[in-house]
Amino acid sequence: MLLTTPDEIKMSTVHRILEGPIAMLPCVSLNFYEKCEDCKDEETCSVNRLMAQVRDNTLAILENQTLADLLK
């Protein structure tokens, strides 16, 4: 049983509950940030910049879809 209607439940929330962080790397996570052990400087890390873009684009998609959208 749901506490809210499916059109109020963003897929980003569902993902975080079921799968954890949206970011593929902890160093770019908005809610579960952890510094990478190998990284000397996140500001110049090309992998960090790429994964931040992946996170941002994935988040934009998940934030604009609801559980109701999936049920259609």
N, C-alpha and C positions, 0 to 999 in steps of 0.2 A: 504494500500500500504506500502511495506517495503522499507526502505532506503538502506538496504544491502541485499545481497542474503541469502537465508535460510542456506546455508552451512557455513556462517560466523557468524551466531547468535547462541551463546552457550546457552544451556538450563539453565545454572546458571544465565545468564542475564535475561532470560524470567521469571524464578522463582522469582528473586528479584523484577522485575517490577510488576508482578502480585500478588505475595504472600508476599513480604517483605523478611526479613532475612532468610537465609538458616538454621542457627542455631535455635534449638528448645528453647534455653534459651538465654536471652540477655547477660549473663555473659561469653558466649563463642562465641559471634558473632564477626566476623572480621570487619564488616562495621557498625554495629549498637550496639556496646558494651555498656552495662550498668551494673554497679555492682549490684549484688543481695542484697536486703535489709537484708535478713536473714543470709547471709554468713559472717563468721568471718574471714576466710582465704581461698581464692580461690586456693592457692597452695596446700592445703591439703584436699580440698573438693573432695570426691570421685564422687559425682554427676557431678561436673564440669569436671573432667577428663573423665568420661564416655560420657558426652554430647559433649565434644571436639572431641572425637573419632568419634561419630556419625556425627558431622558436617564435619569433615575431609573426611570421607568416602562418605558422601552424595555429598560434593563438588567435589570430584574426579570423581564421576559418572556424575554429571551435567556438569562439565567442559569438559568432553570427549564426550558429545553428543550435536548435533546441531539440529536446527529446521528441517533441511533437513533430518536428521536421522529419525525423527518422521514421516515425510511425506512419507517415503519409504514403 
